């Protein structure tokens, strides 16, 4: 067991973590990642970064704010939406100055495209708002920030899995990590800790998420008594490759691609005559499900088509190179000549670790911060996405709130010294690892994970009912119990990927359990949470955030609630939304 000391520990080397690191010149910063940093899931983001630059037509940050609030079905904390929309402009220009190679207009400005749910003049028409680098924007963002971090001499710990968050004297003071290469445990001591660990899409079988998206940060905070907020709000993206889930970004529809059903009908204009294929994701997904339920899936199956053929081979080659290559590689479909089979795919967690506007983690309905502990990106819930995130608002979230968290951390570490680590800081992590090494229970990690994913796909998907959620809740309790008997075949220390997968399965089970429990309690439909037994949004009873706390016993969850923060402006007041 070794000990290392830094000013700041950042867990996660994606966009949020690296954007925070950029705000800490002169500080001793450790960035921990269980994968090589440029493999972080930020790199999979395709469509762009929303910012009201107005480079192609008139745009305004207040219109962006309105779209974010309305798209989130009014579960958005409105001051957070204002910060997102205002700060997006400066944050995008910071990225440009750091070297991100955006596409350019003829006169050299950052190019922008249409994207789902983004409008001008408070919903009157679509607007070019997504700042893009072809369909590889996340990849370019990640490469740019990683190069900047190397220049700033950030200390990277690659292929380290965080097993515990350390708290002492009422403050976060470090983490315990497993070095995957050696199997050794290390304690890292710091003045502040930032979690930027991403989401947990691998709880579902069909998902756009990377294999690393296992809910690590959410589960570790939850195990330390920190609540998780709005976990029932999980987004299913409409255009995942059939059976596989790999994302075909909204950028395709932003360039003019269209959804067609098994009858060859362009069906979105029937549901959403103004926004059509670029309606918010939750609406498009439910329209697809409705087409399939009414027998208009392709050949009666559970998928429809994304049609790019009319765009022409040159547009597809120049503006959608990755999307088209995915179709060729994984489905052997040539998108210039054939429509691409698609279905909804588990994509993004609107919920997560609750934070304030500076990225500080808050632990109760009174917004009490836990000093020294921060979160940003998909692992966090500001709440800026509410019940449904708009496309390209994910990368905005990363850069805006990653940057704000980094700036607040810079002040915090100037004003505070290290608090001591707790005695025997590695005990809880060592107990977890040794239990898995010594277990003879005979349960298979792979089978438990497969059972969890199938259960979530069947019963905690686009459409939910009390019956489906009860079934899932009971099933997950059983899977949690089975996990206590999980047995490893590989007892080695070095690069023991079976051990890593087992630890990550524990994270997934915790996140899935909270998601299901929170969804069962919310008796309304709002955004991505669509209850067939409660079809209407209920602002009188449910215009509030869910906080889920881990109970004293296995399977116990305590729910609390806090108000959504509204501002005094009638343009942003909750309005009826058609489902």
N, C-alpha and C positions, 0 to 999 in steps of 0.2 A: 504494500500500500504506500503510494507516494502522495505528497502534497505539493501543490503549486499555487502561487498567489498572483492575482491580477487586480487591476482596478475594476474591470468590467468583464463579465462572461456573457457571451451571446450564444444561445443554443439554436442552431439552424443557420445555414449559409445561403439561403435563398435571398430574394429581393428585399424583404423586410429587415432581416438581420444585417445584410451588407449595407443597406441604406443607413441603418442606425450606426454602424461602425464608421461610416464616412463622416459622422458628426462629432467624432471623438479624437481629434488630432492631439497628439501629445500624451494621450492616456495609454495605459497598458491594457490592451484588448485581446481577449481570447475568443475565437470563434470556433465552436465545436460542431461537427457535422458527422452523421453516421455514413454519409456517402461523400465522394469527392465533390467539392463545392459546385462545380459547373454541371453536376448531375442533379442538383436541387430541382424541385418540381416547378419552380418559377420558370425554368427554361421551356416548359411545355406550353406556356401561354402563347396563343397564336395571334389573336385579333388586334390588340393595340392597347393604348393607354388613353382613357377619356380625359380630355381637358378642353375647356371652352376657349381655344386660341382664336377661333374665327378666321382661320387662314383661307378657307374656301368660300365662306359665306358668313353672315352675321351670326354671332353666338354670344352667350352671356353666362357667367358662372351661376347666376340665379336660376337660369333655365336648367342647368345641370343639377343644381340642388333640388329643384322641383321634380325632375325625372327620377332622381335617387330616392326621394321620399315616396313618391307615388309608386314607383317600381317595387319598393320594399313594403308595399301595402300598409303604409303608415305605422309600422312597428319601428321605424327608424327614429333614433334620437336626433331631432332636427338641428341642434347646434353642431353635431358631428357631421351632418350632411353639408352644412354651410362651410365648415372647415375643409372637408374633402373637395368641394367644388372650387373654393377660393384658392386653396394651396396647390391644387393640381397644376395650375398654370406655371407657378414658379418652380415646382418640383420637376415638371417636364423640361423646362429650360435648363435646370441644373443638370439633368441627365444629358441633354444636348451638349452642354459645355464640358461634361466629363467624357464625351466621345461617343455617345450612343448613335449609331448610324441610321437615323430615321430616313424613310423615303422622303423625297423632296418634290415640291411643286415646281412648275416651270421657272418661277422667279426665285427659287432657292429656299423657300420656307418649308417647315415641317408639313408633310402631306397628311390628310385626314380622310377617314371613310365613314360611311353610315354604320351604325351598330344598333342592336335591338334595344328599344325603349328610350333611346336618346332623341330628344325632339327640340325644336325651336318654339319660342313664344308659348311656353306652357302647354305643350302637347298638340300644337296645331299642325306640325309637319315634321318629317325626319330631318336631321341635321348632321353634317359631316363633323364629327367630334373625336373620333378615335385616331390618335396619333400612332402611326404604324411603321413597322419595318417588315414589309411584305406580310407573310403570315408566320414570322419568326420573332415577334416583338419581345416575348419573354426571354428567348435565347439571347438576343442582343443585349437586353437589359442585364441579364445575369453575367454575361461575359464582360460587359463594361464595368460593372461594380466589382467583380472579382479582380480585374486588372488594377482598379483604383485601390482596392484593399491591399494588394501586394505592394503597390507603390507606397502606401501609408504604413507598411510594416506591421500589419495585423498578424497576430499569432494564430495560425490555423492548426486545429487538431482534427485531422481527417480520419474517418472511420473510427469514431468514438461514439458509443451509445450512452446517452444519459439515463441513469437509473433512479436518481433521486434528487429532489430539490431540498437544499439545506436551509433551515430556519433557526435563528437563535436571537434571543432578546427582542423578539417581535419584529425581526427583519430577515429578509433573504440575504444569505451570506455565502452561497456557493452551490456546487452540485457534486454528485458522485457519478463517475463515468466508468464504463467498461471499454477498455482498449481492445477492439475487435481482433487486431493482429496478434496480441499476446494472451488475451483472456484475463488481464490484470485489471484490478480496480484502482482508481485514482480519485482523490478528493481535490477539487479546485476551489480556492478561496477567493472571494471578491467583495467589493463594496456594493455592487449591483449586479443583478441577473436579468437578462432579457430572453424570453422564450419567443422564438420565431420559427416554430417547428412544423407549420402547415396543418393540413387537415387529416381526415380519417376515411377517405373514400373507399379504402380496401375493406371496410365493413360490408360492402355490397359486392356481389359477384360481377355484375356488369358496371364498370367504372372507368372514367377517364383518368383516374389518379395513378401515379407511379406506385411501384411496389413499396416505396419508402413511406407512403402516406398512411401511417398506422395510428395516428392520434396520440403520439408520445407525450407532447407537452400538455395537452388537455388532461390526460389520465394522471400524469405526475402531479399536476396542480390539484386535481380532484382528490387524490390520495392524501394530500397534505391539508385537507379541510377547506380548500378554496372552491367556491361554487362554480358550476358551468352554466352559462346563460344561453337561453333560446336554442337549445340543442335539437328541439323538434323541427327547427327550420333548416332543412337540408335540401339543397337544390339538385334537381335532375335536369341535366342539359338535354335539349331535344335532339341534337344531332351527334350521337355517338355511332361509330361503325357497328353494324348489326352483329350481335353475339359477342363482340370483342370490347366495345365501349370506348375505344380510342377516339379522341375528340376530333370532329370536323368543325372548326371554329365558326362562330357567327360571322367571321370575316367573309366567308363564302356567300352568305346571304346579304352581307353588306355590299358585296360586289354585284349582287343581282341574282344569285342562285335561288331556286324556288323549291318548296316542298310540294310533292305530288303524291296522291294515293294510288291504290292498286288499280283504279279505273282511269288513271292518267289525268285526274283532275287537280288543278292548282287550287287547293282547298282553303288556304289561309285567308283569302279575300272574302270568303263566305263568313268566317268568324270575326275577323278584325279588318274591316274594309279600309281603314286609314293606315295602320302600321303594318298590316299583312304579316309577312314572314319575319318582320323585325319587331313584333310585339315582345313584351317581356318574356323571359324564358319559361316561367311557370305556366303562362297562358299558352304558349306554343306547344309545350309538352302535353298539356291536358287536351288540346285540340287534336294532337296526334293520337293520343290514347282513345279519344272519342271516335276518330275515324276507324281505328282498329276494332273497337268494341262493336261498331255498327257494320262490320264486315267489309270495310274498304281498305284493309291492309293488303299488301302485295300477295296475291295468290292465297288470300285468306289467312295469312300468317301475321305475326305480331311486329311488323315493320312497315315503313313507308319509304319513299325515295327522296333524296336530295338531288335535284337536277341542275347540273352546271353546263350542260351541252350548249345552250344558246349563248353562253359567254364567249365562246370561241377559244381555240387552243392557245392563242398568244396571250390573252388575258389570264387564262388559267396558269400558263407557264410563268408569267411575270409576277402576278399578284397572289397566286395561291399554290406555290410550288410544293410546300409540305403536305397540304391537304390532299392534293391530287396524288402525290406519291404514296400517302397512307392508303388510299383507295386501291391503288395498283398493287402495293406490297401485301396488304392483309386480306383483301377480298378479290384480288385479280380482276378488278373492274377498271376499265379505262374511262375516266370521267369526261373526256372530251367527246366520247361516243355513247356512253351508257349512263343511266342514272345510278346513284350510289345508295345501296340499302342502309337505312339508319334506324335507330331506336333510342329512346331516352337512356341516359347513362348517369350514374351517380357522380356528381361533379364537385360540389362546393358546400362547405359548412358556413352558413351565416352565423351560427352560434359559436361559442367558445369561451375562453377565459375572459371574464368581464374586466374592462379597463375604462379609465377616464380619457379625456381628450389629449392627455400628455403620454398615454401609453402605460400609466401606472395601474397595476392590478388592484381592483377593488373587491372587497370580500363580503359585502352585505347590501341590503336595499338602501342604506344610508350613505353609500358611496365611500365607505371608509377604505383608504388605501393601505396596502401592505408595503411598508417602506422597503425600498431596494429591489422590488420585484416588478418587472415590466413585461408586456407582451405586445406583439404587433404582427400583422398579416392574418392569414386564415386561422391561426390558432387563437386569435383574440376576437372579442366581440365588443366593438366600441360604443354603441351599435350603429354602424353606418349603412349596413345592408338590410337591416330589418328582417322581413320575412322572405325576401327574394332579391338577390344581387343582380344588378344590371351588368351586362357584358362590358368588359374593359374597365369596370370599377374595381376589379381585384388588383390589377397592377397599380391603379391609383391609390388604393388602400395601402399597399406595400410601401410605396414611395412617400406618401404623405404622412402616414402614422409611424412608419419606420423612422422617418426623418424627425418627427416631433418627439418620439421616444428617445432617440439618440441625443437630441438637444437637451431634453430634461435630465437624462442620465449625466450629461456633461456637467450640469450644475450640481446635481446630487453628489457626485464623487468629489467635487471641489469642497463641498460643505460638510462631508461626513468621512469618518475614518472607518476602517474595517472593524466589524464586531467579531469576536472569536467564533470559530467553528464549534458546533456542539461536540461534546465528548463522544468518542467512537463514531464519527460521522458516517462511516461506511456500513454500520451494522444492518440497517434495513435493506440496503442493496445486496450485501453479502448473503443475508438470509434468503432473499429471492433467488439468487443464483444457485446457492447450495441446495435449496429445495428442489430446483429443477434438475440438478445433477444427480441427486440421490433418490428421486422419486422412482418407485417401482409400480405405480398405479396402472400402467398399461395403456393409458389413453394416448391417442395420436394427435399431435399438434395440428397436422395437416387436415385430419378429419374434423376436428372441432372447428377449425377456421372455415372449412368448406360448409359445414352445417350452419354456422353463423351467417355466412354470405348468402346461402340459399334462403334462410329464414328472413333476412332483411330484404332480399329481392322479392319475396312473395308477399310479405306482410307489412313492411315499413317502406313502401315505395311511393309512387306518384299519388295513388289513391289509397286512403286509409279508412278503417272503420274501427269501432270499439272491439269488435270480435277479432279482427286481424291483429290489432295492437296487443290485446290480451294474450293471444296465441304467441306472438313474438316475445312478449315480456316473460311469460312462463318458460318458453324455450330457452331464452338467454340465461335465466336463473339456472336452468339445468346445465347449460354449457359452461357457466361459471363454476359450477360444482365439479363438472367433468375436468375442467382445466386444473383443478387442485390435484388431479391424479395424472396430469400429463407426464409422459416418460420420454426421455431423450434416448436415442440410439447412439448418438455421438457423445462420448464423454471427454473428448479432447478439449484443450484450452485454446489453441491457435485457430483463428478463423472458423470458429464453431458457428456456422450459419444456422444450424438447427436451434441452438440456444438463443440466438438473436430472434429468430422467428417465433419462438415460444414466448419470449419477453414481450415482443410486439403484439402477439395474440392477446396477452393480458390487457394491453392498452386498448386494443380494438373492442374487447368485450366490455370494458368499462364505458367507453364512448357509446357503443350500441345500446347498452342498458339505460344510460341516461337519456339518449335520444328517444327510445321507445316509451319510457316512463313519462317524459315530458310531453310527448305527442298524445299519449292516452289521456292526460289531464286536460289538455287544451281542447275544449269542446266547441270548436268553431272551425271555419275554413279561412285561411289567411295566407296569401302568397304560396310558397311551396308546400305548406301544410294544408292538404286538401282532404277533408273528412266527408265521405259520402253520407254519413249519418248526421252531420251538422254542416249543411251546405253554405250557410251564410256567414259572412264576417260579423262578429259581435263586438262592436266597440264599447258597448255599455259594460260588458263583463271582462273582455279580453284585450283591451288596449293596454297591455302591460307585458313586461318581460318576465320570463321564467328564470328562476335561480334554483339549480339542483345541487344539493349537498349530499355527500356520502354519509350514509347512516352508520350506526355503531355496529350493526351486524351485516353479514354478507347479504346482498340483495336489497338492503334497505336504502331508500332514497327519500330525503326530505325536500319538499318543494317550498319555495318562497317566491314572492313576486315584488317587482318594483315598477313604478310608473314610467311610461314612455315620456321623454322630455319634448314638449311642443313649444313653439315660439308663437308670439302674438302677431300672426300675419294670416289673414283669411285665405291667401292663395295656397298655403300649405296645410290648411285644416283638412282632416280626414273626410274624404268624399266617397260616395258609393262606387264600388268597382264591380264590373260585370265578370262573373265567373263563367 
